[in-house]
Amino acid sequence: MNVASTITVPNHIAIIMDGNGRWAEGKGLPRVAGHRAGVKTLRKLVEHSVKLKLNAITAYAFSRENWQRPDTEIKLLMDLFISALRSEVEDLHSNNVKLQFIGDRSAFSSKLQHSISQSEKLTITNSGLRLNIAANYSGRWDIISALQSVARDIELDKMTAADINETLFCDRLSLAGLIDPDLFIRTGGEQRISNYLLWQTAYTELYFTETLWPDFDAEQFDLAIKWYSKRQRRFGKTPEQIEQTLKS
């Protein structure tokens, strides 16, 4: 099915890749097997997104709250981050994908920080799909970091409180310069934002599915996009105003 030729494809999709652990447990496998399967799913959907000519995907890989998980699982996740970067970044680069990580990377090992930095440097000039990986990220952290940045400039007399507006504030957030997500997808059955892109998803269309992330294939992805294409995005306007705009 060529979705791009039949419906409106969103510019930017935000994803919470939920259900890896439950997928593995349901098959009698260790939870890390689900995370490995989840990496493969993301790779396939990135390839599919390149074909659809999406502008950006922002995927939630590891939240600041995830540090509360068992130490063994966290270590395996960190090792998986490194191995996935090593195995996937060359393919991303060859497909003109620009890779960027958002979140507080200072909590990661120097080895992982180096892998992240090298991956970003390799793909920094690419002009195709922008793949943002949120790692040690939270929406509240993002907003507080932006506030701290603004406060520092006020302390240095670079601006006053009167200079602060939405545009200035957005330029201090992790996804500065990128259009807000049009579509938010969460797999795994939960129906909440979970402290993800709190500022940026103010008018994003929210799509929830029971499908566990490793089973979320290109067909499921296309179904989410088709659902999005039927939504009327009003941004505070009335339906009549939107219809009039479409006619003019």
C-alpha positions in Angstrom: 0.0 0.0 0.0 1.5 3.3 -1.1 0.2 5.5 1.7 2.1 8.6 0.6 0.2 8.7 -2.7 -3.3 8.4 -1.2 -3.4 10.4 2.0 -1.7 13.3 3.9 1.5 12.1 5.5 2.4 14.0 8.7 5.7 15.9 8.7 6.8 14.8 12.2 5.8 11.7 14.2 6.6 11.2 17.9 6.6 7.6 19.2 6.6 5.9 22.5 7.9 2.4 21.8 6.1 0.6 24.6 5.7 -3.1 25.1 9.1 -4.6 24.5 9.4 -6.3 27.9 5.8 -7.7 27.8 6.4 -9.0 24.3 9.4 -10.9 25.5 7.8 -12.2 28.6 4.8 -13.4 26.5 7.2 -15.6 24.5 9.1 -16.9 27.6 12.1 -14.8 26.7 14.2 -12.4 28.9 13.1 -8.8 28.7 16.2 -7.8 26.8 15.1 -9.9 23.9 12.2 -7.6 23.6 14.4 -4.6 23.5 16.5 -6.2 20.8 13.4 -6.9 18.8 12.3 -3.3 19.4 15.5 -2.0 17.8 14.8 -4.1 14.7 11.2 -2.7 14.6 12.5 0.9 14.7 15.0 0.2 11.9 12.3 -1.2 9.7 10.0 1.8 10.4 12.8 4.2 9.7 13.3 2.6 6.3 9.6 2.8 5.7 9.5 6.4 6.8 12.3 7.3 4.3 10.1 5.8 1.5 7.2 7.9 2.7 9.4 11.0 2.8 8.6 11.9 6.4 10.6 14.8 7.7 11.1 13.7 11.2 10.6 10.9 13.8 11.2 11.4 17.5 11.4 8.1 19.4 11.4 7.7 23.2 14.1 5.2 23.9 14.8 5.8 27.6 13.2 8.2 30.0 14.7 9.7 33.1 12.3 7.6 35.1 13.6 4.4 33.6 16.6 4.5 35.9 14.3 3.1 38.5 14.3 -0.3 36.6 16.5 -3.2 37.9 20.2 -2.6 37.5 20.7 -5.6 35.3 18.1 -4.4 32.8 19.6 -0.9 32.7 23.1 -2.3 32.0 21.7 -4.5 29.2 19.9 -1.5 27.8 23.0 0.7 27.9 25.0 -2.1 26.1 22.2 -2.4 23.6 22.4 1.3 22.9 26.1 1.0 22.1 25.8 -2.1 19.9 22.8 -0.7 18.0 24.6 2.6 17.2 27.6 0.6 15.9 25.5 -1.6 13.7 22.9 0.9 12.5 24.6 4.3 12.0 26.3 3.4 8.7 23.0 2.3 7.2 21.3 5.5 8.5 24.1 7.6 7.0 23.8 5.8 3.6 20.1 6.6 3.6 20.7 10.3 4.2 19.2 10.1 7.7 20.3 12.7 10.2 20.6 11.2 13.7 20.2 13.4 16.8 19.9 12.5 20.5 17.9 14.6 22.9 18.1 14.4 26.7 20.7 14.6 29.4 23.5 12.4 28.1 25.8 13.3 31.0 24.4 10.4 33.0 25.6 7.9 30.5 29.0 6.2 30.5 31.8 7.9 28.6 31.8 5.0 26.1 28.1 5.6 25.3 28.5 9.3 25.2 31.3 8.9 22.7 29.2 6.6 20.5 26.4 9.1 20.5 28.6 11.9 19.6 30.3 10.0 16.8 27.0 8.9 15.3 25.7 12.5 15.3 28.9 13.8 13.7 28.7 11.2 11.0 25.2 12.1 10.0 25.1 15.9 10.8 25.1 17.1 7.2 22.4 14.6 6.0 19.3 16.3 4.6 16.8 13.4 4.6 14.7 12.0 7.5 15.6 13.5 10.9 15.7 10.7 13.5 15.6 12.0 17.0 16.2 9.6 19.8 15.1 10.7 23.3 17.4 9.1 25.8 17.5 10.1 29.5 14.8 12.6 28.5 11.6 13.9 30.1 9.3 16.7 29.1 9.7 18.4 32.4 13.5 18.3 32.3 13.3 19.8 28.8 11.1 22.7 30.0 13.3 23.3 33.1 16.5 23.3 31.0 15.0 25.9 28.7 14.0 28.0 31.6 17.5 27.8 33.1 18.9 28.9 29.7 16.6 31.9 29.6 17.4 32.8 33.3 21.1 32.7 32.6 20.7 35.2 29.8 18.7 37.5 32.0 21.4 37.3 34.7 24.0 38.3 32.1 21.8 41.2 30.9 21.4 39.7 27.5 17.6 40.0 27.7 14.8 41.0 30.1 11.7 39.2 31.1 9.7 41.3 28.6 11.7 39.7 25.8 10.4 36.2 26.5 7.9 34.8 24.1 6.9 31.4 22.7 9.4 31.6 19.8 12.3 32.5 22.1 11.3 29.7 24.5 10.9 27.1 21.8 14.5 27.9 20.6 15.8 26.7 24.0 14.0 23.3 23.9 15.6 20.1 22.7 13.8 20.0 19.4 14.6 23.7 18.5 14.2 24.4 14.8 11.9 21.4 14.2 8.2 21.6 13.6 6.1 20.2 16.5 4.9 16.6 16.1 1.8 16.3 14.0 1.1 12.7 15.2 2.0 10.9 18.4 1.9 7.1 18.5 2.1 5.0 21.6 2.1 1.2 21.3 1.5 -1.3 24.1 -2.0 -0.3 25.3 -1.2 2.5 27.7 -3.0 5.8 27.0 -0.8 8.5 28.5 1.9 10.9 27.5 4.4 9.7 30.2 6.3 13.0 30.5 7.2 13.1 26.8 7.5 16.2 24.7 5.0 18.0 27.0 5.5 21.4 25.4 5.7 20.2 21.8 2.6 18.0 21.8 0.1 20.8 22.7 -1.8 20.3 19.5 -0.5 16.9 18.4 -3.0 14.2 17.4 -2.7 11.3 19.8 -2.9 7.7 18.6 -2.9 4.7 21.0 -2.7 1.1 20.0 -2.8 -2.2 21.9 -0.1 -3.6 19.6 3.2 -4.2 21.4 6.2 -2.4 19.9 8.0 -5.4 18.4 4.8 -6.3 16.5 4.2 -2.7 15.2 5.1 -3.2 11.6 4.8 -1.0 8.5 1.2 -1.9 8.0 0.4 -0.8 11.6 2.3 2.4 11.0 0.3 3.1 7.8 -2.9 2.5 9.8 -1.9 5.2 12.3 -1.1 7.6 9.4 -4.4 6.9 7.8 -6.2 7.6 11.1 -4.2 10.9 11.3 -5.3 11.9 7.8 -8.9 11.8 8.8 -8.4 14.1 11.8 -9.5 17.8 11.4 -6.7 19.9 13.0 -8.4 23.1 14.1 -5.8 24.7 16.5 -8.6 26.6 18.3 -10.6 27.5 15.2 -14.2 26.2 14.4 -14.8 23.5 11.9 -16.5 26.0 9.7 -13.4 28.2 9.6 -11.3 25.2 8.7 -13.6 24.2 5.9 -13.6 27.8 4.6 -9.8 27.8 4.6 -9.7 24.6 2.6 -12.0 26.0 0.0 -10.1 29.3 -0.4 
